[in-house]
């Protein structure tokens, strides 16, 4: 199988209206000023119970994309860059809650869970993190970098036959990110990257539970193509900043830093990874 991954410069395909850069960088210790809006505008639907919008002084930055899109690599690099600029950074992702994270891992490992049960467990995992990790961080002025968010969870549910309105309603009390990036890659590229990294492909990321194909490769391609279509719908609805995830890591990272710098009022976007992360800079 040929490797479809190519070295090329990153390009922003779509963009949202970005806040104007402040005249000066935030003072140390730095916090990210959230846009002034009503409590309801901070959520996709009904406000979170007991939420006070005035308490939020940090920023929520989401990076979405399928496995093999480079999300985790970029978040690792962005965390180091932001911390070097004086910001406190908290990361979040799927299956990281203390309440049900391990339970989901165990069920996935056994392939022993129904689609609706899995959807509800992921929702529990998400809101437990909102309550115990994300909101406390945002209240303290921290930058939260989310490795995937509700958009992946909604897309996964919809392609598995769960009603779209039901999925959207389930996450109506989710916080609206200040920035949402989508690293868009072809499923063929994602497959090549994931297989080279682990010499294996996840049962669930290949959509094997949906009986799309007896062949692992084609099951992955068909499933991720379905997910990609859902991202295309959500990108238009929620104004994702779409980047070419098939570009080089430095090229993608440069665009991410530029957009984030505009949001946070960072004057310089220069960055060279530390020796500990140099292996990611390829």
N, C-alpha and C positions, 0 to 999 in steps of 0.2 A: 504494500500500500504506500503510495507516495505521500510525502509530508506536504500539506498545503500551506503550512506556515511560511510567511514571507516577511522579510525585513523591509519596512517602508515607513515613512513619516506618519505620525498620527494626524488625524484631521477631525475637527469637531463637525459632526453632521448636522446637529440641531443644537440650539442654545436657548436658555431662558433669559428673561430680563434680569440682569444682575444688579445688585445694589451698587451705588457709586462708591468708589474707594474713599475712605476718610482722608483728611489732609495729613494726619499723623498716625504712626503705628501705635497700638495700644501700649500702655505703660506696663512694666513688669511689677507683679505677676500679671500676665495678660489674660483677659477674658474676652469672649466673643459676644458682641452685642446682638441680641436677637431683634429682628424687625418689630416695630411697634404695631400690634394688631390686636383684635379682640380675641378672647379665649377660644371662641368657636372657629376662628380662622386658623388656629394652630392645630386643628384636628381635621380629619377627613369627614367626620360627621359630628356626633354629639361630643361635647367636651368630656374629658376624663373627670370622674367624680372627685370633687375636692381639689381640683386643679386651680391654681392662681397664676395667670399668665405673667404677672409682674415678678414672679420668682425666677423666671428663666433668664439667665444671663449668659448661657453657653450656646453652642451651635451644634445641630445634628446634621452630619454629612454622611450620606448613604452612597455606597458603591454597589451597583447591581450588575449581574451578568451570570451566564451559565458557568458550570465548572470548566476550567481551562481558559477562562477569559482574562485571568490575571488579577482578579480582585484582591486576593489575599496578599500577593506580592506588593501591589500598590499601596495597600493599607499599611503594611509594615514600613514601607519607605516614607509614606506621608506622616506616620506617627513620629518617626525620627526627625523629620524636617520640622514639624510643628513644635516638637519639644525643644529643638535647637533654637526656635524663634521665641521661646519663653512661654508657650502654652501648655497647660495640663491637658492630657489626652486620655480618653477612655475608649476602649474598643468593645463592640458587641457583635453578635452573630447568631446563627441558628443553633439550637440545642445547647445553650450555655447557661440556662437557668439552674439554680440549685434545686429547684422544686421537681422538675420533670426531665431535665436534660439527659441524665443517665438512663432514665426509663425509656426515652425515645430511642437512644442508641441501642439499647438491648432489644427492643422490638424490631428495629430495622435490621439488626444483625440476624435475627431469627426469621425475617420476612413473615412475621406473624401478626399482622395488624391490618384492619380494614381501612379503606380510603377515608371514610368519614371520621373514624377514631383518630387516625393520624393527623387529619386536618385540625381536629379539636385539641389534640395534644400539642401541636405546634403553636396554636393560638395561646394555649396556657403558658407554654415556654416563653412566647413573645411578651405577653403582658406581665409575667412575673419579672422579666428583665426590665421592662418599662418602669415598673414600680420600684424595684430594688437596685437597678444599675443606671438606667438611662436618665430618669428624672432627677435622682440625686446628683448625678454628674452635671446635668444642665443647670440645676439650681446653684451649683458651686462655681459656675463660669467655665466649666470644662468643655473641651471639644469632644464630641462623641463621633467616632468613626465606625459606621455600621457596615459590616461585611454581609451584605444582603439585608433585606428588610421585608415589609409586608408584600411587596410586589412579587417576589419569588414565591411566597406562600400562596398568594391569590392565584398566580399563574399555574402553579402545580395543582391546586384544587380544581380549577376550571378545566384543564385538559383531562382530568380524571373524572369529569362528569358532574362535579359539584356545581350547583347553580351559581352563576356569576354574582347575582344580587346578594345571595346568601354569603358568599365569600367576602364581598365588599362590606356588607353589614357587620360581619364578624370582626372586622378591623376598623370600624367606624370611629372608635375612640383612640386610634393610633395617632401619634404626633406627626404632623407634616414636617418632613425634613426641610432644613434651610437650603440644602443643595442635594440633588439626586443625580448621580452619574450612572450611565449605562455603558459598560464596556462591551461593545457589540462585536461578536466574532461568528464566523461560520461554524456550524456543528462539526464539520469535517476537521477544521483547525482545532477545535476544542478536544475532539477525540484524540488526535495525534499528540497534543500536549499532555493530556491526562494519562495516556497509555505510556508515554515516555517517562513520566514522573513516577508512576506507581506500578507499571507493568500489569495493571489491572484496571477494570472499569466497574464502578459501583452499580450494583443491581438496581438501585432506585434511580440513580442519575441516567441510567440507560432505559428507564421506563419498562423494565422487564415485567413488572406487575401488571402492565396493561396489555401484554401479549401482542405487541406490535410486530414482532418478527422473531423467528427462531434464531436468527443470526445476531450476535451481540452488537456488532458494528452497526447494522441497519436499524436495530432497535434503538440504539443511542441516537443515530442521526434523525430518525423519525420523531422520537420523543423530544429531542432538543429543538427540532424545527417547530414543533407545536408550541414549546415554551417561548421560542423566539417570536412567534406570531403574537403571543400574548403580550410580550414586552413591547412590541411595536404598537399595539393598541394603547397600552398604559403610558408609553412614552409621549404620545400625543395628548392624552388626557391630563397627565400630571407634569408635563413640560420637563421631561428628563433632559439632561445634557448628554447627548450621545457622542461617544468617542470610538474611534477605530481601535478595538482591542487587539487587532492583528499587527499593529505597529510595534516598534521596539519599546522595551520597558522605559528607557530614558525619555523617548518622545511622548509616550502617554503620560508619564509622570510630570513632564514639563507643563502639559496642558492642564492637568489636575491642579498643580501648584498655582498656575496663573489664575484659574477660576476661584480657588479657595482663598488666594491672597486678596482678590477683589472683595470677597465676602467678609474677610476678617481684618482688612486694613493693613495687610503686610506689604511693606514697600518693595522689598527685594525677594525674588523667587529663586535666587541662586542656591544650589544644593549639590553637595557631593556626598554620597553614602559613606558611612564609616566602614572600616575594614571588616567589621562583623557582617555588614550587609552588601559588601562589594560583589559577592557572587550573584546577587539578584539583578545587578545593573548590567544587563546584557542586551 
